[in-house]
Amino acid sequence: MFNGCKKYIPFHPQPIENRTWPDKIITKAPVWCSVDLRDGNQALVDPMNLREKLDYFHTLIDIGIKEIEIGFPSASETEYEICRELIEGGHIPDDVTIQVLVQARPHLIQKTFEAIEGAKNVILHFYNSTSTLQRKVVFHMEMEGVTQIAVDAADLIYELSQPMIEKGMNLRYEYSPESFMGTEMDNAVEICAAVLDHLHATAESRVILNLPTTVENCMPNQFADMLEYFIRSLPGRERAIISLHPHNDRGTGVATTEMGLLAGAERVEATLFGNGERTGNVDMVTLAMNMYTQGIDPELDFSDINKIRDMYERCTKMKVGERQPYVGKLVFTAFSGSHQDAINKGVQWMKANDSGYWEVPYLPIDPADVGRQYEPIIRINSQSGKGGAAFVMQQNFGFDLPKSMHPEFGHIVQLETDRVGTELQPQVIFDLFKKEYLDIDAPYKLIKHSFHEETTDGHSQVTFTGTLQHKDTKFVVVGEGNGPIDAFFNAIHGQKIDQFTFVDYKEHAITNGSDSMAVAYIQLRDKNGKDFFGVGISHNINLAPLKGILCAINRYKQHHVS
């Protein structure tokens, strides 16, 4: 047995009594802060250049994000210049706050203050690592020394900020005890409380305490316990805005964030599509759209998610996965036959009932809400069911096949998917439909026809007269009935094509306006009880069903059914 797992130290949960977060629900959006241009950017193989950062920055503004961490201006000349361009180039709206990150080191803090000169709204975000592991293997320092680093930085930041504040800058403070989730909670409380004191935090001038899941090391519920314990224990809780900065090392960043909000967090630092170090930061899009599905306005605009994805891929050179929630190319796609059938029924139910709510199985949101209304929900491969092909014909081409026809056409499509071994695109499905139904005009063809209608005492009597062609032979048929279809069907009675029973008929328009086309679906049954369908299309609503009847008969003949 492989025992390599024994070298890892298991997480020790924070003891907490009478926890309250499991009984709470999320009712409003948090304050959102994008860290794409800093945390996301530093995780790229090729960091973004100025043009790409500006493109990304303006997209974040368009989405509605009001706090944006733009970089680490003391880290390099490139980062410094980007900060200056944003400020001096007039790129920052008056209602948007830029955030800059700096380590708790005096010379870097000095450089950062130079970088933000002239900005209107700024969050100065400083940090130092507090975890047990980093104190042991990196800093070789006790908690008292780590705390001293933080409060010394807080004192310097407060001092340097006063002249800028007096000049009119709206300057706020943010502190992160990096690796919060690896820090003893009592130590985390102590260092954060000290920072609040040294920054002169009050209920009217709150400091952001950002509590990072720097490397995800526990289950989301255990993180929520830690957070509730921290908030309960923090002196002067009203002086702080509790912020989260989750990463995704265990693949549970979204759950960690949602449970953290239940435990009392008010703010979230995240990135679009979860870009970030290692397995990434928490995904802002998923978080926001999860709220959206619960009837909560996330206060962010993802109504054109494809445009946002295209910008992201262009600027970062990263690719969004096909199964990425809400944005991946396949997330609103069903291949399974049972899923397709349920989606189709849900869409039809909503139309029939004029429902004010989204009630479609397997689709947590209306794809149209993120700009995906023109993409196929149902796609056809060898796993698809009988209703999937019919759904594609209705959604993509306007043909609303009767339910009784679904098995027949579904079987035709299934044979083709088995033959090619790949997914069938909608146009291929339409081509199969056209070949099987619309292009069938032999051996019988209607050459010409006329109707004569008489009404007596409210009762209509229709006479059909027409010329049919069978191979090289033409012959005239005449029949009467209570309508055009009945008259035509009676006209062919007595010919060699009379061995069918008329079962059902459906007709609808497939285009709008004066040039609309009528499509008729005809179901006939032969003497052995086997059903055949025909489809007819015409600008003349009386002619379409006649062509449908002949289509069904011709299909019967071409399939050599005895």
C-alpha positions as CSV (number, residue, x, y, z in Angstrom):
1,M,0.0,0.0,0.0
2,F,1.2,3.5,-0.8
3,N,1.9,5.4,2.4
4,G,3.3,8.6,1.0
5,C,0.3,10.5,2.4
6,K,1.7,9.9,5.9
7,K,4.3,12.7,5.4
8,Y,1.5,15.4,5.3
9,I,0.3,17.1,8.5
10,P,-3.5,17.0,8.6
11,F,-5.4,20.3,9.2
12,H,-6.4,20.8,12.8
13,P,-9.9,22.5,12.9
14,Q,-10.5,25.6,15.0
15,P,-12.7,24.6,18.0
16,I,-15.8,26.7,18.1
17,E,-19.0,26.4,20.1
18,N,-22.5,27.4,19.0
19,R,-21.4,28.3,15.4
20,T,-24.1,30.3,13.6
21,W,-23.0,30.5,10.0
22,P,-24.6,27.2,8.8
23,D,-28.1,28.6,9.5
24,K,-27.5,31.8,7.5
25,I,-28.1,32.6,3.9
26,I,-26.5,35.0,1.4
27,T,-28.9,37.8,0.7
28,K,-26.8,40.4,-1.0
29,A,-23.6,40.8,-3.1
30,P,-20.3,41.5,-1.3
31,V,-18.1,44.3,-2.2
32,W,-16.1,43.0,-5.1
33,C,-12.4,43.7,-5.7
34,S,-10.7,42.4,-8.8
35,V,-7.1,41.3,-8.4
36,D,-6.8,40.2,-12.0
37,L,-4.2,42.9,-12.8
38,R,-2.0,42.0,-9.8
39,D,-2.5,38.4,-8.5
40,G,-3.8,37.2,-11.9
41,N,-1.1,39.0,-13.9
42,Q,1.8,37.7,-11.8
43,A,0.6,34.1,-12.5
44,L,0.9,34.5,-16.2
45,V,3.6,32.9,-18.3
46,D,3.9,36.2,-20.1
47,P,2.6,39.1,-18.0
48,M,0.3,41.6,-19.7
49,N,1.8,44.6,-21.4
50,L,0.5,48.1,-20.9
51,R,-2.0,47.9,-23.8
52,E,-3.4,44.6,-22.5
53,K,-3.6,45.9,-18.9
54,L,-5.6,48.9,-20.1
55,D,-7.9,46.8,-22.1
56,Y,-8.5,44.5,-19.1
57,F,-8.9,47.4,-16.8
58,H,-11.6,49.0,-18.9
59,T,-13.5,45.7,-19.2
60,L,-13.5,45.4,-15.4
61,I,-15.0,48.9,-15.2
62,D,-17.6,47.9,-17.8
63,I,-18.5,44.9,-15.7
64,G,-19.2,47.2,-12.8
65,I,-16.3,46.4,-10.5
66,K,-15.6,49.4,-8.2
67,E,-12.4,48.3,-6.5
68,I,-9.5,47.1,-8.7
69,E,-6.1,46.1,-7.5
70,I,-3.9,47.4,-10.4
71,G,-0.6,46.0,-9.3
72,F,2.5,46.1,-7.2
73,P,4.1,49.4,-8.2
74,S,7.1,49.1,-6.0
75,A,8.0,45.7,-7.4
76,S,9.3,46.8,-10.8
77,E,9.5,49.8,-13.1
78,T,6.9,48.3,-15.4
79,E,4.4,48.0,-12.6
80,Y,5.2,51.6,-11.5
81,E,4.7,53.0,-15.0
82,I,1.4,51.2,-15.5
83,C,0.1,52.7,-12.2
84,R,1.2,56.2,-13.4
85,E,-0.5,55.7,-16.8
86,L,-3.8,54.8,-15.2
87,I,-3.7,57.9,-13.0
88,E,-2.2,60.4,-15.4
89,G,-3.9,59.1,-18.5
90,G,-7.4,59.7,-17.0
91,H,-8.4,56.0,-17.2
92,I,-9.9,55.8,-13.7
93,P,-13.6,56.9,-13.2
94,D,-14.4,59.0,-10.2
95,D,-16.5,56.1,-8.7
96,V,-13.7,53.5,-9.0
97,T,-11.0,52.9,-6.4
98,I,-7.6,51.6,-7.4
99,Q,-5.8,49.3,-5.0
100,V,-2.1,48.9,-4.8
101,L,-0.2,46.1,-3.0
102,V,3.0,46.4,-1.0
103,Q,5.0,44.3,1.4
104,A,5.4,45.6,4.9
105,R,8.9,47.0,4.2
106,P,9.7,50.7,4.6
107,H,11.4,51.4,1.2
108,L,8.7,49.7,-0.7
109,I,6.0,51.6,1.1
110,Q,7.8,54.9,0.3
111,K,7.9,53.9,-3.4
112,T,4.2,53.0,-3.4
113,F,3.2,56.4,-2.1
114,E,5.1,58.0,-4.9
115,A,3.3,55.8,-7.4
116,I,-0.2,56.8,-6.2
117,E,0.4,60.5,-6.2
118,G,-2.5,62.3,-7.9
119,A,-5.1,59.5,-7.7
120,K,-8.5,60.3,-6.3
121,N,-9.6,57.0,-4.6
122,V,-6.9,54.6,-3.4
123,I,-6.8,51.5,-1.2
124,L,-3.2,51.0,0.1
125,H,-2.9,47.2,0.7
126,F,0.0,46.0,2.8
127,Y,0.8,42.5,4.1
128,N,3.2,40.3,5.8
129,S,3.1,36.5,6.3
130,T,1.9,35.2,9.7
131,S,1.5,31.5,9.3
132,T,3.1,29.0,11.6
133,L,4.9,27.3,8.7
134,Q,6.4,30.5,7.3
135,R,7.5,31.8,10.8
136,K,9.3,28.5,11.2
137,V,10.9,27.9,7.8
138,V,11.1,31.3,6.2
139,F,11.4,34.1,8.8
140,H,12.8,32.1,11.8
141,M,10.8,34.5,13.9
142,E,8.3,34.3,16.8
143,M,4.8,35.9,16.5
144,E,5.9,39.0,18.4
145,G,8.5,39.8,15.7
146,V,5.9,39.3,12.9
147,T,3.4,41.6,14.7
148,Q,6.1,44.3,15.1
149,I,6.7,44.2,11.3
150,A,3.0,44.8,10.7
151,V,2.5,47.6,13.2
152,D,5.7,49.4,12.1
153,A,4.4,49.3,8.6
154,A,1.0,50.6,9.8
155,D,2.7,53.5,11.6
156,L,4.6,54.5,8.5
157,I,1.7,54.2,6.2
158,Y,-0.5,56.3,8.5
159,E,2.2,59.0,8.7
160,L,2.8,59.1,4.9
161,S,-0.9,59.1,4.1
162,Q,-1.8,62.2,6.1
163,P,-0.5,64.8,3.6
164,M,-2.2,63.1,0.7
165,I,-5.5,62.9,2.6
166,E,-5.2,66.6,3.4
167,K,-4.8,67.3,-0.3
168,G,-8.1,65.5,-0.9
169,M,-7.2,61.9,-1.7
170,N,-9.7,59.4,-0.5
171,L,-7.1,57.0,0.9
172,R,-8.1,53.9,2.7
173,Y,-6.1,51.1,4.3
174,E,-6.1,47.3,3.8
175,Y,-4.0,44.8,5.8
176,S,-3.6,41.1,5.0
177,P,-2.1,38.6,7.4
178,E,-0.8,36.5,4.5
179,S,-1.5,32.7,5.0
180,F,-4.3,33.6,7.4
181,M,-5.6,30.0,7.1
182,G,-2.3,28.7,8.3
183,T,-2.1,31.0,11.3
184,E,-3.3,30.2,14.8
185,M,-6.6,32.2,15.1
186,D,-5.7,33.8,18.4
187,N,-2.5,35.1,16.8
188,A,-4.4,36.3,13.7
189,V,-6.8,38.2,16.0
190,E,-3.9,39.8,17.9
191,I,-2.0,41.0,14.9
192,C,-5.1,42.4,13.2
193,A,-6.3,44.1,16.3
194,A,-2.8,45.8,16.6
195,V,-2.9,46.9,13.0
196,L,-6.3,48.4,13.5
197,D,-5.1,50.4,16.5
198,H,-2.0,51.7,14.7
199,L,-4.0,52.8,11.7
200,H,-6.4,54.6,14.1
201,A,-9.4,52.6,12.7
202,T,-12.9,53.7,13.8
203,A,-16.4,52.7,12.9
204,E,-16.5,55.7,10.7
205,S,-13.1,55.1,9.1
206,R,-12.9,51.3,8.8
207,V,-9.8,49.3,7.7
208,I,-10.1,46.4,5.4
209,L,-8.9,43.2,7.0
210,N,-8.2,40.9,4.2
211,L,-8.0,37.2,5.3
212,P,-6.3,35.2,2.6
213,T,-6.7,31.6,1.9
214,T,-3.2,31.9,0.4
215,V,-2.9,28.1,0.0
216,E,-6.1,26.3,0.5
217,N,-5.5,23.7,3.2
218,C,-8.9,22.8,4.8
219,M,-12.5,22.1,4.0
220,P,-14.7,25.1,3.4
221,N,-16.8,24.5,6.5
222,Q,-13.6,24.5,8.6
223,F,-12.6,27.8,7.1
224,A,-16.0,29.2,8.0
225,D,-15.5,28.1,11.6
226,M,-12.1,29.9,11.6
227,L,-13.6,33.0,10.2
228,E,-16.5,33.1,12.7
229,Y,-14.1,32.5,15.6
230,F,-11.9,35.3,14.3
231,I,-14.8,37.8,13.9
232,R,-16.2,36.9,17.4
233,S,-12.8,37.4,19.0
234,L,-11.7,40.6,17.2
235,P,-11.8,43.7,19.5
236,G,-13.6,46.5,17.9
237,R,-15.1,44.4,15.1
238,E,-17.1,47.5,13.9
239,R,-13.7,49.1,12.9
240,A,-13.1,46.5,10.2
241,I,-14.4,45.4,6.8
242,I,-13.8,41.6,6.7
243,S,-12.5,40.6,3.2
244,L,-11.7,37.3,1.7
245,H,-9.0,36.4,-0.8
246,P,-9.4,32.7,-1.5
247,H,-7.2,30.5,-3.7
248,N,-8.3,27.2,-5.2
249,D,-5.6,24.6,-4.3
250,R,-8.2,22.1,-3.1
251,G,-10.7,23.0,-5.8
252,T,-13.1,24.4,-3.3
253,G,-12.4,28.1,-3.6
254,V,-16.0,29.0,-4.5
255,A,-17.4,27.0,-1.6
256,T,-14.8,28.5,0.8
257,T,-15.9,32.0,-0.3
258,E,-19.6,31.3,0.0
259,M,-19.3,29.8,3.4
260,G,-17.0,32.7,4.4
261,L,-19.7,35.1,3.4
262,L,-22.1,33.2,5.7
263,A,-19.5,33.4,8.5
264,G,-19.5,37.2,8.3
265,A,-17.2,38.4,5.4
266,E,-18.4,41.5,3.5
267,R,-15.9,41.7,0.7
268,V,-14.3,39.4,-1.8
269,E,-11.1,39.6,-3.8
270,A,-11.3,37.5,-6.9
271,T,-10.4,37.2,-10.6
272,L,-12.3,36.6,-13.8
273,F,-12.5,32.9,-14.5
274,G,-10.2,32.1,-11.5
275,N,-6.9,33.0,-13.0
276,G,-4.1,33.1,-10.4
277,E,-1.1,31.3,-8.8
278,R,-1.1,27.5,-9.0
279,T,-4.7,26.4,-9.3
280,G,-5.9,30.0,-9.3
281,N,-7.8,32.5,-7.3
282,V,-11.5,32.2,-6.7
283,D,-13.6,32.7,-9.8
284,M,-15.6,36.0,-9.6
285,V,-17.9,35.0,-12.5
286,T,-18.9,31.7,-10.8
287,L,-19.5,33.4,-7.5
288,A,-21.6,36.2,-9.0
289,M,-23.6,33.9,-11.2
290,N,-24.2,31.5,-8.3
291,M,-25.9,34.4,-6.5
292,Y,-27.8,35.3,-9.7
293,T,-29.4,31.8,-9.8
294,Q,-30.7,32.5,-6.3
295,G,-32.4,35.7,-7.2
296,I,-29.7,37.9,-5.8
297,D,-28.4,40.8,-7.9
298,P,-24.6,40.4,-7.9
299,E,-24.3,44.0,-9.0
300,L,-22.0,42.9,-11.8
301,D,-22.8,42.8,-15.6
302,F,-22.0,39.5,-17.3
303,S,-24.7,39.8,-19.9
304,D,-22.1,39.5,-22.7
305,I,-20.0,36.7,-21.2
306,N,-18.5,35.8,-24.6
307,K,-17.0,39.2,-25.1
308,I,-15.5,39.2,-21.6
309,R,-14.0,35.7,-22.3
310,D,-12.6,36.8,-25.6
311,M,-10.9,39.8,-23.9
312,Y,-9.5,37.6,-21.1
313,E,-8.1,35.0,-23.5
314,R,-6.6,37.7,-25.7
315,C,-4.9,39.6,-22.9
316,T,-3.8,36.7,-20.7
317,K,-3.0,34.1,-23.4
318,M,-4.9,31.7,-21.2
319,K,-7.8,29.5,-22.3
320,V,-11.2,29.2,-20.6
321,G,-12.1,25.5,-20.2
322,E,-15.1,24.1,-22.2
323,R,-16.7,23.1,-18.9
324,Q,-15.9,26.3,-16.9
325,P,-19.2,27.3,-15.1
326,Y,-21.4,29.8,-17.0
327,V,-18.8,30.6,-19.7
328,G,-17.4,27.4,-21.1
329,K,-18.5,26.5,-24.6
330,L,-20.3,23.4,-23.5
331,V,-21.9,24.4,-20.2
332,F,-25.3,25.0,-21.7
333,T,-25.1,21.9,-23.9
334,A,-26.9,18.6,-23.5
335,F,-25.8,15.5,-25.4
336,S,-27.7,13.0,-23.2
337,G,-31.1,12.0,-24.7
338,S,-32.9,12.2,-21.4
339,H,-31.5,15.6,-20.6
340,Q,-32.4,16.8,-24.1
341,D,-36.0,15.6,-23.7
342,A,-36.3,17.3,-20.3
343,I,-34.9,20.6,-21.6
344,N,-37.2,20.5,-24.6
345,K,-40.2,19.9,-22.3
346,G,-39.1,22.7,-20.0
347,V,-38.8,25.2,-22.8
348,Q,-42.2,24.2,-24.2
349,W,-43.8,24.3,-20.7
350,M,-42.5,27.8,-20.1
351,K,-44.0,29.0,-23.5
352,A,-47.3,27.3,-22.8
353,N,-47.6,28.6,-19.2
354,D,-46.1,32.1,-19.7
355,S,-44.0,31.4,-16.6
356,G,-42.3,34.4,-14.9
357,Y,-39.6,32.1,-13.6
358,W,-36.9,30.1,-15.3
359,E,-38.0,26.5,-14.9
360,V,-36.0,24.4,-17.4
361,P,-34.4,21.2,-16.2
362,Y,-30.6,20.9,-16.4
363,L,-30.1,24.6,-17.1
364,P,-29.5,26.5,-13.9
365,I,-29.8,29.9,-15.7
366,D,-31.3,31.1,-19.0
367,P,-28.3,31.2,-21.4
368,A,-29.7,34.4,-22.8
369,D,-28.8,36.2,-19.5
370,V,-25.1,35.8,-20.3
371,G,-25.5,36.5,-24.0
372,R,-25.6,32.8,-25.1
373,Q,-29.1,32.7,-26.6
374,Y,-27.8,32.0,-30.1
375,E,-25.8,29.0,-29.1
376,P,-27.3,25.5,-29.4
377,I,-28.4,24.1,-26.0
378,I,-28.9,20.7,-27.4
379,R,-26.2,19.1,-29.5
380,I,-26.3,15.7,-31.2
381,N,-24.0,12.8,-30.9
382,S,-24.3,9.0,-30.4
383,Q,-25.7,9.6,-26.8
384,S,-28.6,11.8,-28.0
385,G,-32.2,10.8,-27.7
386,K,-35.1,10.9,-30.1
387,G,-36.1,14.4,-29.0
388,G,-32.7,16.1,-29.4
389,A,-32.8,16.3,-33.2
390,A,-36.3,17.6,-33.1
391,F,-35.2,20.3,-30.7
392,V,-32.4,21.4,-32.9
393,M,-34.8,21.6,-35.9
394,Q,-37.1,23.8,-33.9
395,Q,-34.5,26.0,-32.3
396,N,-32.2,26.5,-35.3
397,F,-34.5,26.2,-38.3
398,G,-38.1,26.8,-37.1
399,F,-39.4,23.3,-37.8
400,D,-41.7,22.2,-34.9
401,L,-41.9,18.4,-35.5
402,P,-44.9,16.7,-33.9
403,K,-43.9,14.5,-31.0
404,S,-45.1,11.4,-32.8
405,M,-42.5,12.1,-35.5
406,H,-39.6,12.4,-33.1
407,P,-38.7,8.7,-32.9
408,E,-38.6,8.3,-36.7
409,F,-36.4,11.3,-37.4
410,G,-34.4,10.6,-34.2
411,H,-33.6,7.2,-35.6
412,I,-32.4,8.7,-38.9
413,V,-30.1,11.0,-37.1
414,Q,-28.9,8.3,-34.7
415,L,-27.8,6.1,-37.7
416,E,-25.8,9.0,-39.0
417,T,-24.0,9.7,-35.7
418,D,-23.2,6.0,-35.4
419,R,-21.8,6.1,-39.0
420,V,-19.6,9.1,-38.6
421,G,-18.7,8.6,-34.9
422,T,-18.7,12.3,-34.1
423,E,-21.1,15.1,-33.1
424,L,-23.4,16.3,-35.8
425,Q,-23.6,20.1,-36.3
426,P,-27.1,21.6,-36.8
427,Q,-26.7,22.2,-40.5
428,V,-25.9,18.5,-41.0
429,I,-29.0,17.6,-39.1
430,F,-31.0,19.9,-41.3
431,D,-29.4,18.4,-44.4
432,L,-30.5,14.9,-43.2
433,F,-34.1,16.2,-42.7
434,K,-34.0,17.8,-46.2
435,K,-32.8,14.7,-47.8
436,E,-35.2,12.4,-46.0
437,Y,-38.4,14.6,-46.3
438,L,-38.1,17.7,-48.4
439,D,-36.2,16.4,-51.4
440,I,-38.5,13.3,-51.9
441,D,-40.5,13.8,-55.1
442,A,-40.7,10.3,-56.6
443,P,-42.2,8.1,-57.7
444,Y,-45.4,10.2,-57.3
445,K,-45.5,13.9,-58.1
446,L,-48.4,16.4,-58.2
447,I,-48.2,18.2,-61.6
448,K,-51.2,20.5,-61.2
449,H,-54.4,20.8,-59.2
450,S,-57.4,22.9,-58.3
451,F,-60.0,23.2,-55.6
452,H,-63.6,24.1,-55.9
453,E,-65.5,24.9,-52.7
454,E,-69.3,25.2,-52.2
455,T,-71.0,26.0,-48.9
456,T,-74.6,25.0,-48.2
457,D,-76.3,25.7,-44.9
458,G,-72.9,26.4,-43.3
459,H,-71.5,23.1,-44.5
460,S,-68.5,23.2,-46.8
461,Q,-67.9,20.8,-49.6
462,V,-64.5,20.8,-51.4
463,T,-63.8,19.2,-54.8
464,F,-60.2,18.4,-55.7
465,T,-59.1,17.9,-59.3
466,G,-55.5,17.2,-60.0
467,T,-52.9,15.5,-62.3
468,L,-50.4,13.1,-60.7
469,Q,-47.4,11.6,-62.4
470,H,-46.0,8.2,-61.5
471,K,-42.7,7.7,-63.3
472,D,-43.6,8.4,-66.9
473,T,-47.4,8.0,-66.5
474,K,-49.7,10.9,-65.8
475,F,-53.3,10.5,-64.6
476,V,-56.1,12.6,-63.3
477,V,-57.7,12.1,-60.0
478,V,-60.9,13.7,-58.5
479,G,-62.3,13.6,-55.0
480,E,-64.6,15.4,-52.6
481,G,-64.4,16.0,-48.9
482,N,-65.1,18.5,-46.1
483,G,-61.8,20.2,-46.6
484,P,-58.7,20.2,-49.0
485,I,-56.9,17.4,-47.3
486,D,-60.0,15.1,-47.1
487,A,-60.8,15.9,-50.7
488,F,-57.3,15.0,-51.9
489,F,-57.1,11.9,-49.8
490,N,-60.4,10.7,-51.3
491,A,-59.2,11.6,-54.8
492,I,-56.3,9.2,-54.5
493,H,-58.5,6.4,-53.1
494,G,-58.9,3.7,-55.6
495,Q,-55.5,4.3,-57.1
496,K,-52.5,2.1,-56.2
497,I,-51.6,4.6,-53.5
498,D,-54.8,4.0,-51.4
499,Q,-53.4,1.5,-48.9
500,F,-52.9,4.1,-46.2
501,T,-54.9,5.4,-43.3
502,F,-54.7,9.1,-42.5
503,V,-53.6,9.3,-38.9
504,D,-52.7,12.9,-38.1
505,Y,-51.7,16.3,-39.5
506,K,-50.0,19.4,-38.1
507,E,-49.2,22.7,-39.9
508,H,-47.4,25.9,-38.9
509,A,-45.5,28.8,-40.5
510,I,-41.8,28.8,-40.5
511,T,-41.2,32.4,-41.5
512,N,-42.9,35.7,-40.6
513,G,-44.6,38.3,-42.8
514,S,-46.2,38.1,-46.2
515,D,-43.6,35.6,-47.6
516,S,-44.2,33.1,-44.8
517,M,-44.0,29.4,-45.7
518,A,-46.3,26.8,-44.4
519,V,-44.9,23.4,-43.4
520,A,-47.2,20.5,-42.9
521,Y,-46.4,17.2,-41.2
522,I,-48.5,14.2,-42.3
523,Q,-48.7,10.9,-40.5
524,L,-50.0,7.9,-42.5
525,R,-50.3,4.3,-41.4
526,D,-50.0,1.3,-43.8
527,K,-52.0,-1.9,-43.7
528,N,-49.5,-3.5,-41.4
529,G,-49.9,-0.8,-38.8
530,K,-46.5,0.9,-39.5
531,D,-46.5,4.7,-39.5
532,F,-44.7,6.9,-42.1
533,F,-44.3,10.6,-42.0
534,G,-44.2,13.1,-44.8
535,V,-43.4,16.8,-44.8
536,G,-44.6,19.4,-47.3
537,I,-43.6,23.0,-47.7
538,S,-45.4,25.7,-49.7
539,H,-46.5,29.4,-49.6
540,N,-50.0,27.9,-50.2
541,I,-51.4,26.5,-46.9
542,N,-53.6,24.2,-48.9
543,L,-50.8,22.8,-51.0
544,A,-48.3,22.1,-48.2
545,P,-50.3,19.1,-46.7
546,L,-50.9,17.6,-50.1
547,K,-47.1,17.6,-50.7
548,G,-46.7,16.1,-47.2
549,I,-49.1,13.2,-48.1
550,L,-47.2,12.5,-51.3
551,C,-43.9,12.7,-49.3
552,A,-45.1,10.1,-46.9
553,I,-46.3,7.8,-49.7
554,N,-43.0,8.2,-51.6
555,R,-41.0,7.5,-48.5
556,Y,-43.0,4.3,-48.1
557,K,-42.3,3.3,-51.7
558,Q,-38.6,4.2,-51.5
559,H,-38.2,2.1,-48.3
560,H,-39.6,-0.9,-50.2
561,V,-42.1,-1.7,-47.5
562,S,-44.4,-4.4,-48.6
